């Protein structure tokens, strides 16, 4: 097999993009960087010392950016920072409390809150403002004169601020920490009620604001111990595990994270072969937490975060389980695949410097996710 020579072409060869028989077809004009490169070293590869210098510089800058984006341990393992407002006092927020939810479509942690809000039919009682990642990462509220529903990035509907950092800064005493989503805002006190996703969804599940859906309980008392046990397994190795793969700053840290991730996915695949949901035949908060990672798996994590051992679609039970939850009324409306891909591929510059968004995988298209899942025939083994 012969290699195609890219550099130093024969002066008599006719490039594929040029035809002597068509005077209108000519060599494309070169950009300034290409012109400068050819001036410095002709048509050959850049000199080895330059390649080495650029590689060393880029590696140093990459580690500096990653340290800021994704704090890590001395071994290069990603360590997620704790939230500044990790709990919420249920006694302080009766059904009449005035609250506002700040979320984002790309974030799996914020997605949890949007799903519980939808399933519990809290939309009339819990307004939401959807932020979008700005050019350099911080959450911003795009200005829009067209009202296209509340699950699209748009203005801050509670405080009229430009960025989420501005909203956090409104609280008494100010704020200089990480401005993260989701965030539950106390409208009356003009303060942050909570910015820990799991605590928010537990609160929303118990917030008796809508009498019509009080019978929907995603955290029933008899299953709480089991739900917590599943979260203890899923959070470190799957929910946060995909980030530990993508944000790993050493080979050892990546290997540890990716092995833990797929060992857990194998366990979940086996369990879901005889259980419709994690806790048997009942949808719970544990399923919501797992779903927001699974729905992004082939879409983002498989490629960008190097979770490449297997695609989700290669797990029959996990994939049908994901389709089952996707088809629950109003859940699909919370899944914006273009926003999810943009929020990763066009925002995480250190992981994707070119900002190119790949094509949507066929298995992630809504028509495929809407195909019959057959999960209603899976009965609990208990």
Steps between C-alpha positions, in 0.01 A plus 500: 500500500636841408488813708364821348758774511347817640799729513746592222279402204655466157493837321346333197228318688148633469327525840162333527332834564640655180423428135703629208192460283294746701651847535238592761638238739815625666708431807327628814648809656707433812427656836760718679613222733562262210689772313716571805572130547607455139722807528672361809545135403364453150260211436663257740391431857592762763848443645524252787618758759191710428269200534663409831474856632135534400413160647669584830332841517158359416536222758590753770215735409256204478585387852460856630155531339394155619605579856260795491222322309524170683688503834694179545698307757877453494447188287307689232159367605209743467352613830162671472474809724226494761206735462489816708131452589471121532178464699153642526285531811157365408341683792597836348316436174132417539281450193442875482872584475607699195789320332675522163710235331817580306605220266679422175416252226848353456569432869399152624470623858259778398316256274403299807306796636322566171384138482363493856336838444331357190395165647357670808324761280654787692540726196225747604646533849874492433610740223832425336774700331722307259861614474737420216880475510668822393795509258748442783284267710307699767122464493321787327138589422456575128273788413200399294192684378322177402330289764560138404406328825686481827738215405718707271791729589367848557490799734521473876129498584547555873762773532574628151872436535742437215698215652443238766796643692307828521206313655719330760654839577161642595484300822566682825871513563582431135659188361837411348468122451414290195171604339347165416170356379257385614424767754179549692442868573292640786315787333377662821831486687705567184735223595619157388287225650713213369735413213546126559301309236417195707369705791294712259330201338422347839347831602297532178370148545375584849384857426122460523421785265289309251224291654431325168837326506546436871463128428817501287778425745849453360650456847259274690593430861511122452756533220716782632772271632518319165499827306788632708693179451464524122613862508800399709596261219402711199618848597877442534543254215236608245357851563835640605691210346461627143650832613783317674574341163473819297681725746773253598843662484706183509478158335474331839207718605321433169555123517359484852196708410414325174526154655275600791250653257461194281505256790199686640327516162542121473341462844210726403448312173466173689268647764270659243460165328258400776385839631318766302653777713780508752266442795279244333182606322489858634669804348701684765748785534779245454374443143482872433862541612620212282294605196656845461842338463384219271316733261831687448720193476522426128423864426796649688685285751591216264696734273598812690562339839670191354245255647570275204489142627140462389216720379176510694321352200717189548329441836152367405345543845652838575404636160138379521486630860613842375231495230240401761572807714534725194144403402347592838268795433683836491849351549593522130425874504781546753755335268650749254771309315640792303535706819662206677759454224569873475541522876786250486665505158488877452567601861762263644787656308778295668331178387398617153710800390349508151147539637367263232174329593477147359195359329212382717532120545213318335418311821447833678241639262153553645333260257733219613456584868123493445497142370327237718719416797331182625588583859141460621545123463802496733385406848687540825686192614394563857 
